[in-house]
Amino acid sequence: MPVALAVHGPAATKSVASGLLLATLGAIAFSGKAIIVKLAYRYGVDAVTLIMYRMLFALPIFAVMAWWATYRRTGGTAAALTRRDWLGVLGLGVSGYYLASFLDFAGLQYVTASLERLILYLNPTLVLVLGWIFYRKRVAWIQVAAMAVSYCGVLVVFSHEIKLQGEDVVLGALLVFASAISYAVYLLYSGQLVRRIGASRLVGLATMVACLCCILQFLVLRPLSAALVAPQVIWLSVLNATLCTAVPVLMVMMAVERIGAALAAQAGMVGPMSTILMGVLILGEPFNGWIVVGTALVMGGVFLVSKYRD
């Protein structure tokens, strides 16, 4: 039962209002990531180098988050992580943040920010499917119908974009979809670990793992001279690491504390719309009836999947 239902009066109303605002702003900030990545690609940088810079600048922020969640928030009473916990953090960091982020960055070289956000927004449907495959969790018929609606929405936008951009859109869409699957695996397996060590601590530690993976990937695959990029790429990466990575993580966590995960997720539905709007205004991406129809189908289907989840 949501906490807000147990508390009445101005204090509860203020808490709900601030929670909704934080969740909305967090979703908008998250959605800006694709816009910044598309802008950076205009300066000739590749995905390996770009994600290295993003994670390099984000690493200190998440290190502080992990330290605060371990020592300050708990007053130094946080339990030491076991070997099993560390293996869980390592696996979730690789699947949920490193692999998901890299595949997303790679896909954005070929698809618009609008299509990328719609594909990623299918995440709840992927969690549902993976839960059915691995845990035999029951899936209601209305959820199956809602998933079909969502995927039809993506296909509407995809088919229109492939006519405009060419066959590279297929590769980009597959990479972004693989990113969504990778993050769905993280969500599916993170539940028990979150209960043991806490959400803030897990996010901080797992993201640190991802940051180190991205930096190591660059050192293995690229010469150090590849780090010499346009100054605009550096500043865009700083903005991506702060405003579109660390800040929205904190906003969403604070929102969940105030209004719960379900309501915060519903407020996050503004994300795809804000990405489309910024894509049109900042990147000059096309906006037409096909995008409107596809977005409405995706958002409506995902809403129903989330609403009827057990």
C-alpha positions as CSV (number, residue, x, y, z in Angstrom):
1,M,0.0,0.0,0.0
2,P,1.5,3.4,-0.9
3,V,2.7,5.4,2.1
4,A,0.8,8.4,0.9
5,L,-2.5,6.7,1.7
6,A,-1.6,6.4,5.3
7,V,-0.8,10.0,5.9
8,H,-3.2,12.9,5.3
9,G,-3.0,16.7,5.4
10,P,-0.7,19.3,3.9
11,A,2.5,17.5,4.7
12,A,1.3,14.4,2.7
13,T,0.1,16.6,-0.2
14,K,3.4,18.4,-0.3
15,S,5.4,15.1,-0.2
16,V,3.3,13.7,-3.1
17,A,3.7,17.0,-5.1
18,S,7.5,17.1,-4.6
19,G,7.7,13.4,-5.5
20,L,5.8,13.8,-8.7
21,L,8.0,16.8,-9.6
22,L,11.2,14.9,-8.9
23,A,10.0,11.9,-11.0
24,T,9.0,14.1,-13.9
25,L,12.2,16.1,-13.9
26,G,14.3,12.9,-13.5
27,A,12.5,11.4,-16.6
28,I,13.1,14.5,-18.6
29,A,16.8,14.6,-17.6
30,F,17.2,10.9,-18.4
31,S,15.6,11.4,-21.8
32,G,18.2,14.2,-22.6
33,K,20.9,11.6,-22.8
34,A,20.1,10.6,-26.3
35,I,20.0,14.2,-27.5
36,I,23.5,14.8,-26.0
37,V,24.9,11.7,-27.6
38,K,23.5,12.6,-31.0
39,L,25.0,16.1,-30.7
40,A,28.4,14.6,-29.8
41,Y,28.4,12.3,-32.8
42,R,28.4,15.4,-35.0
43,Y,32.0,16.0,-34.0
44,G,33.3,12.7,-35.4
45,V,33.6,10.8,-32.1
46,D,32.8,7.0,-31.9
47,A,30.7,5.1,-29.4
48,V,33.7,3.6,-27.5
49,T,35.4,7.0,-26.9
50,L,32.1,8.8,-26.2
51,I,30.9,6.4,-23.5
52,M,34.4,6.3,-22.0
53,Y,34.2,10.1,-21.4
54,R,30.7,9.9,-20.0
55,M,31.7,7.2,-17.5
56,L,35.0,8.8,-16.7
57,F,33.2,12.0,-15.5
58,A,30.4,10.0,-13.8
59,L,32.8,7.7,-11.8
60,P,33.6,10.1,-9.0
61,I,29.9,11.0,-8.5
62,F,28.8,7.3,-8.2
63,A,31.9,6.6,-5.9
64,V,30.6,9.3,-3.6
65,M,27.1,7.8,-3.8
66,A,28.4,4.4,-2.8
67,W,30.4,5.8,0.0
68,W,27.5,7.8,1.3
69,A,25.1,4.9,1.1
70,T,27.6,2.6,2.9
71,Y,29.0,4.9,5.7
72,R,26.9,8.1,6.1
73,R,23.3,7.0,5.5
74,T,23.6,4.0,7.8
75,G,25.9,5.7,10.3
76,G,28.7,3.1,9.5
77,T,26.5,0.2,10.4
78,A,26.0,-1.2,6.9
79,A,26.8,-4.9,6.6
80,A,30.0,-5.9,4.8
81,L,29.4,-7.4,1.4
82,T,29.9,-11.1,1.0
83,R,31.6,-12.8,-1.9
84,R,28.2,-13.5,-3.3
85,D,27.1,-9.9,-3.0
86,W,30.2,-8.7,-4.8
87,L,29.6,-11.2,-7.6
88,G,26.1,-9.9,-7.9
89,V,27.2,-6.3,-8.0
90,L,29.8,-7.2,-10.7
91,G,27.2,-9.1,-12.8
92,L,24.6,-6.4,-12.5
93,G,27.1,-3.6,-13.2
94,V,28.1,-5.3,-16.4
95,S,24.6,-6.2,-17.7
96,G,22.6,-3.2,-16.4
97,Y,24.9,-0.3,-16.8
98,Y,28.0,-1.2,-18.9
99,L,26.5,-3.4,-21.6
100,A,23.1,-1.6,-21.7
101,S,24.8,1.8,-22.0
102,F,27.3,0.8,-24.7
103,L,24.7,-0.9,-26.9
104,D,22.5,2.1,-26.5
105,F,25.3,4.5,-27.5
106,A,26.2,2.3,-30.5
107,G,22.6,2.1,-31.6
108,L,22.2,5.9,-31.5
109,Q,24.7,6.2,-34.4
110,Y,22.0,4.8,-36.7
111,V,18.5,5.7,-35.3
112,T,16.8,8.9,-34.2
113,A,16.6,9.8,-30.5
114,S,12.8,9.4,-30.8
115,L,12.9,5.8,-31.9
116,E,15.7,5.0,-29.4
117,R,13.5,6.2,-26.5
118,L,10.4,4.3,-27.7
119,I,12.4,1.1,-27.9
120,L,13.9,1.6,-24.4
121,Y,10.5,2.3,-23.1
122,L,9.5,-1.3,-23.9
123,N,11.6,-2.3,-20.9
124,P,8.6,-3.3,-18.6
125,T,7.4,-5.7,-21.3
126,L,10.8,-7.3,-21.5
127,V,10.9,-7.8,-17.7
128,L,7.5,-9.4,-17.9
129,V,8.6,-11.8,-20.7
130,L,11.9,-12.7,-19.0
131,G,10.0,-13.3,-15.7
132,W,7.7,-15.7,-17.5
133,I,10.6,-17.5,-19.2
134,F,12.9,-17.9,-16.2
135,Y,10.4,-17.9,-13.3
136,R,7.2,-19.0,-14.9
137,K,5.4,-15.9,-13.6
138,R,1.8,-15.7,-14.8
139,V,1.1,-13.2,-17.6
140,A,-2.5,-12.0,-17.9
141,W,-4.1,-12.0,-21.4
142,I,-4.6,-8.2,-21.1
143,Q,-0.8,-7.8,-20.6
144,V,-0.2,-9.9,-23.7
145,A,-2.5,-7.7,-25.7
146,A,-0.9,-4.5,-24.3
147,M,2.5,-5.8,-25.3
148,A,1.3,-6.4,-28.8
149,V,0.0,-2.8,-28.9
150,S,3.4,-1.4,-27.7
151,Y,5.4,-3.4,-30.2
152,C,3.1,-2.3,-33.0
153,G,3.8,1.2,-32.0
154,V,7.5,0.7,-32.3
155,L,7.0,-1.0,-35.7
156,V,5.0,2.0,-36.9
157,V,7.9,4.4,-36.1
158,F,10.5,2.0,-37.3
159,S,8.9,1.3,-40.7
160,H,8.6,5.0,-41.3
161,E,12.2,5.7,-40.2
162,I,13.7,3.0,-42.3
163,K,12.2,4.7,-45.4
164,L,13.9,7.9,-44.5
165,Q,17.2,6.8,-43.1
166,G,17.9,3.5,-44.9
167,E,18.8,0.0,-43.8
168,D,21.2,1.1,-41.1
169,V,18.1,1.8,-39.0
170,V,17.8,-2.0,-38.7
171,L,21.2,-2.3,-37.1
172,G,20.6,0.6,-34.8
173,A,17.2,-0.6,-33.7
174,L,18.6,-4.1,-32.9
175,L,21.4,-2.6,-30.8
176,V,19.0,-0.4,-28.8
177,F,16.7,-3.4,-28.3
178,A,19.6,-5.5,-27.1
179,S,20.4,-2.6,-24.7
180,A,16.8,-2.8,-23.4
181,I,17.1,-6.6,-22.9
182,S,20.3,-6.1,-21.0
183,Y,18.8,-3.6,-18.7
184,A,15.7,-5.8,-18.2
185,V,18.0,-8.6,-17.0
186,Y,19.4,-6.2,-14.5
187,L,16.0,-5.3,-13.2
188,L,14.9,-8.9,-13.1
189,Y,17.9,-10.1,-10.9
190,S,18.5,-6.9,-8.8
191,G,15.5,-7.4,-6.5
192,Q,17.1,-9.7,-3.9
193,L,20.4,-7.8,-3.9
194,V,18.5,-4.5,-3.4
195,R,16.8,-5.9,-0.4
196,R,20.2,-7.1,1.1
197,I,22.4,-4.0,0.5
198,G,20.0,-1.2,-0.4
199,A,19.1,0.6,-3.7
200,S,21.5,3.5,-3.3
201,R,24.5,1.3,-2.4
202,L,23.8,-1.1,-5.3
203,V,23.4,1.7,-7.8
204,G,26.6,3.4,-6.7
205,L,28.7,0.2,-6.7
206,A,27.2,-1.3,-9.9
207,T,27.6,1.9,-11.8
208,M,31.2,2.2,-10.6
209,V,31.8,-1.3,-12.2
210,A,30.2,-0.1,-15.4
211,C,32.4,3.1,-15.4
212,L,35.6,1.0,-15.0
213,C,34.4,-1.4,-17.8
214,C,33.9,1.5,-20.2
215,I,37.3,3.0,-19.4
216,L,39.0,-0.4,-19.7
217,Q,37.2,-1.0,-23.0
218,F,38.6,2.2,-24.4
219,L,42.1,1.4,-23.3
220,V,42.0,-2.0,-24.9
221,L,40.3,-1.0,-28.2
222,R,41.6,2.5,-28.9
223,P,45.0,4.2,-28.8
224,L,45.4,6.9,-26.3
225,S,45.5,9.4,-29.2
226,A,41.8,8.7,-29.7
227,A,41.1,10.6,-26.5
228,L,41.9,13.8,-28.3
229,V,38.5,14.9,-29.3
230,A,36.8,18.2,-30.0
231,P,36.2,20.4,-26.8
232,Q,32.5,20.2,-27.5
233,V,32.6,16.5,-26.9
234,I,34.2,17.0,-23.5
235,W,31.6,19.5,-22.4
236,L,28.8,17.4,-23.7
237,S,30.2,14.4,-21.9
238,V,30.3,16.3,-18.6
239,L,26.7,17.4,-19.1
240,N,25.8,13.8,-19.9
241,A,27.5,12.4,-16.8
242,T,25.9,15.0,-14.5
243,L,22.6,16.3,-15.7
244,C,21.6,13.1,-17.7
245,T,23.1,10.4,-15.5
246,A,23.8,11.2,-11.9
247,V,21.2,13.9,-11.3
248,P,18.2,11.9,-12.6
249,V,19.3,8.8,-10.6
250,L,19.2,10.8,-7.4
251,M,15.9,12.5,-8.5
252,V,14.2,9.2,-9.2
253,M,15.4,7.6,-5.9
254,M,14.1,10.6,-3.9
255,A,10.8,10.4,-5.8
256,V,10.4,6.7,-5.0
257,E,10.9,7.5,-1.4
258,R,8.1,10.0,-1.4
259,I,5.5,8.4,-3.7
260,G,6.5,4.8,-4.3
261,A,7.9,3.1,-7.4
262,A,4.6,2.6,-9.2
263,L,3.6,6.3,-9.2
264,A,7.1,7.4,-10.0
265,A,7.1,5.1,-13.0
266,Q,3.8,6.6,-14.2
267,A,5.3,10.1,-13.9
268,G,8.2,8.8,-16.0
269,M,5.9,8.4,-19.0
270,V,6.8,12.0,-19.8
271,G,10.2,10.7,-20.9
272,P,9.4,9.6,-24.5
273,M,7.4,12.8,-25.2
274,S,10.3,15.0,-23.9
275,T,12.8,13.1,-26.0
276,I,10.7,13.5,-29.2
277,L,10.2,17.2,-28.4
278,M,13.9,17.8,-27.8
279,G,14.8,15.8,-30.9
280,V,12.6,18.0,-33.0
281,L,13.7,21.3,-31.5
282,I,17.4,20.6,-30.9
283,L,18.3,17.9,-33.5
284,G,15.9,18.8,-36.2
285,E,14.4,15.3,-36.3
286,P,11.2,14.8,-38.2
287,F,7.8,15.0,-36.4
288,N,4.7,13.6,-38.1
289,G,1.6,11.6,-37.6
290,W,3.4,8.3,-37.7
291,I,5.5,9.3,-34.7
292,V,2.4,10.5,-32.9
293,V,0.5,7.2,-33.5
294,G,3.5,5.0,-32.7
295,T,4.3,6.9,-29.5
296,A,0.7,6.7,-28.3
297,L,0.6,3.0,-28.9
298,V,3.9,2.3,-27.1
299,M,3.0,4.5,-24.1
300,G,-0.6,3.1,-23.9
301,G,0.6,-0.5,-24.1
302,V,3.4,-0.1,-21.5
303,F,1.0,1.7,-19.1
304,L,-1.4,-1.3,-19.3
305,V,1.4,-3.8,-18.8
306,S,2.6,-1.9,-15.7
307,K,-0.9,-1.4,-14.4
308,Y,-1.9,-5.1,-14.5
309,R,1.5,-6.4,-13.3
310,D,1.1,-8.8,-10.4
